[in-house]
Amino acid sequence: MATINERRMFTAPILILGFSESVSGIGNWITMMAVFALVVFRGDGGVLESGAIMMAGLLPVLLGSPLSGWLCDRYDRRRLMIASELVQAALVSVLIFTSSNGVVYPIVALEALAGSIMTPARRSVIPSLVPAGNLSRVNAFFQQLSGTIKIAAPLLAGGLLAIMNPHTAIIFDVASFLVSALLLSLLPKLQPKRTAGSSAADGKSDGNGRTLRSIIFGSMGLRLIFVTVFLGIFVIVGFDILASVFVRDSLRAGEGVFGLLVSLIGVGTVGSSILIMAGKRERDPWNDVLIGILLLSAIPLAFGVSSFVPSGSIRTLVAIAGCLLGGAGSGLLNIQAGTLLQLLTPASMLGRTAGAFQATATAGQLMGVLLTPALIPNVMSMTGYFIAAFVALSILLLWVLYNLRAVRVRARAEVTVG
């Protein structure tokens, strides 16, 4: 039986989804770096403009994800994903012909809104394509692709921008969306699963009268994973904002070391996904979530402790180890959060739950982006921030561990009653 399940893990639709996501992901990196080149590196933009680009990419996802999830539970997900890629291609093509910041920001925002449907759609279709026992491995497969792209795509985008202007480079992103749409057209119809009565006109509940709110708040497991991911992202997002300054001021290094640390996080993420994919036994997703939080805390711990290390070379080694371990933890947490979402949510509401989950993760990221610059250096030092982040993740780990006991007790009781 295990052999059959392993063969069913990489079905043609899963491979098509993976290749499609990889192609458009590379294109997105090219556009992101091209936008920063237009606004910051080759324009006169500064911190305000850089922050505006981030906000333009995040805020629409926060606002659009609930609607995207609702659409995924109502309509053919294949058509929705194809439409998303084609709309993004049309929007990005506008950037080829403009250098005006007044046009760049709304285009980035609209593209992010159009793309917000992709993750809820993928998460909601995977359980219908593979056995439940292979959800962790398939989610690990997509995480591995994502991690590999984060390592390779910036290098590719940087190389393109070194030999051509940003407008020309964006053409590759337009092409990537079109190729992705073509790949997605090879998928079978991916109609949402409906229970009796779930096609009601309001679309607010499933066939049993359960709303999205009642499903999320009625499940201890879903509540726990939503809060865990929100807090985890909120705490760790400071690394994205402060890492470059930390490398410059504490490690006394430049872009090379900064790029190495970012790449090592990707390497750690890929490593954790390979570990899950290669495992012969079914893993407990909750155990991986706990290990993920523990390993993720290595990043702020390493950055906080390294400030007290007198040797510059040792400080760099400590930071390298922290990023590698933290990347592995991030991979475990992301993979198994998606798995738990799929296991704990009724199939007829999975799109909406996935949309709400994406909005929650984005909200954590946005709050971190807004709060971190307000704290540093006005309220605390960078070292103090990283130490506080480590303490916060440690408390989160203990809180999850404490609540997980109740989740498992309730799960056993439901199995017994069933």
ZIJO-V284677 format. One record per helix or strand of 3 or more residues. SS is the DSSP state (H for helix, E for strand). FROM is the first residue (numbers start at 1). TO is the last residue. If there is no record, write none. Layout:
# ZIJO-V284677
SS_FROM_TO, SS_FROM_TO
This chain:
# ZIJO-V284677
H_2_9, H_12_41, H_47_72, H_77_95, H_101_115, H_117_129, H_132_163, H_166_184, H_212_218, H_220_236, H_238_249, H_255_278, H_285_306, H_312_344, H_347_375, H_382_417
